[in-house]
Amino acid sequence: GAVLTLAPLTAGIMIKFFPPKKINRFYGLKTKTTAQNQQTWDYAHKVCANTLLIYSIFGVVVYIIALILHIVIIKQKSYIMFLLGLILALLGALTAFLIAQIKTKKFSRQQKGQ
């Protein structure tokens, strides 16, 4: 569970410090909107990385609080923490995708309006 909770943090760090340089099919957040041109591609990955990093703080705090409560209250092994880690990781990915997509669409419209 803890490893899954750290997945958005790992992805955020990778995208922030090693962003895909050019639009490609293999690495990055590729949608119709993000792949319009190099500027939207770069912007989308900046937003995605920042969202993942911010979300990771939230996810890790929630996981730690839940882990403490789990140890104090349940005091036995269960799959609850694994499921929580999985849910937090999926929510992180979904949140980053949606926010990046929304902000990139707005950015793209502003570019066309210039």
C-alpha positions in Angstrom: 0.0 0.0 0.0 2.7 2.5 0.9 4.6 1.9 -2.4 1.4 2.5 -4.3 0.8 5.7 -2.3 4.3 6.9 -3.4 3.6 6.2 -7.1 2.2 9.8 -7.8 5.2 11.3 -6.1 7.6 9.2 -8.2 5.7 10.1 -11.4 5.6 13.8 -10.5 9.4 13.9 -9.8 10.1 12.0 -13.1 7.9 14.3 -15.2 9.2 17.5 -13.4 12.9 16.7 -13.7 12.9 14.5 -16.8 10.0 15.8 -18.9 9.5 14.5 -22.4 11.4 16.9 -24.6 9.4 16.4 -27.8 5.9 15.2 -28.5 6.1 11.4 -28.8 4.0 8.2 -28.4 5.9 6.6 -25.7 6.5 8.9 -22.7 4.2 11.6 -21.5 0.6 12.8 -21.2 -0.5 12.4 -24.8 -4.0 13.6 -25.7 -5.3 15.5 -28.7 -5.1 18.7 -26.6 -1.6 18.2 -25.2 -0.1 17.1 -28.5 -1.3 20.2 -30.5 2.1 21.8 -30.5 5.3 21.9 -28.4 4.1 24.8 -26.2 0.9 23.0 -25.1 2.9 19.7 -24.7 5.4 21.5 -22.4 2.7 23.3 -20.4 0.7 20.1 -19.9 3.6 18.3 -18.4 4.5 21.2 -16.2 0.9 21.2 -14.8 0.8 17.4 -14.6 4.1 17.2 -12.6 3.0 20.0 -10.2 -0.4 18.4 -9.6 1.1 15.0 -8.9 3.6 16.5 -6.5 0.9 18.5 -4.6 -1.4 15.5 -4.6 1.4 13.3 -3.3 1.6 15.4 -0.1 -2.1 14.9 0.5 -1.9 11.2 -0.3 1.0 10.5 1.9 -0.6 12.4 4.9 -3.8 10.5 4.4 -2.0 7.2 4.2 0.1 7.9 7.3 -3.0 8.9 9.4 -4.8 5.8 8.1 -1.8 3.6 8.9 -1.6 4.9 12.5 -5.4 4.4 13.0 -5.1 0.9 11.4 -2.3 -0.1 13.8 -4.0 1.3 16.9 -7.5 0.1 16.1 -7.3 -3.1 14.0 -4.0 -4.4 15.3 -3.9 -7.2 12.7 -3.0 -7.7 9.0 -5.6 -6.8 6.5 -5.8 -5.6 2.9 -7.3 -2.3 3.9 -4.0 -0.4 3.7 -3.2 -2.0 0.3 -6.6 -0.9 -1.1 -6.2 2.6 0.4 -2.8 2.9 -1.3 -4.3 1.7 -4.6 -7.2 4.1 -4.4 -4.9 7.0 -3.5 -2.6 6.2 -6.4 -5.5 6.0 -8.9 -7.0 9.2 -7.6 -3.6 10.9 -7.9 -3.3 9.8 -11.5 -6.9 10.8 -12.4 -6.6 14.1 -10.6 -3.4 15.0 -12.4 -4.8 13.9 -15.8 -8.0 15.9 -15.4 -6.4 19.1 -14.1 -3.7 19.0 -16.8 -6.3 18.4 -19.5 -8.5 21.3 -18.2 -5.7 23.8 -17.8 -4.1 22.8 -21.1 -7.4 23.3 -23.0 -7.6 26.8 -21.4 -4.0 27.5 -22.3 -4.6 26.3 -25.9 -7.6 28.6 -26.3 -5.6 31.5 -24.9 -2.8 30.8 -27.4 -5.2 30.7 -30.3 -6.7 34.1 -29.2 -3.3 35.8 -29.3 
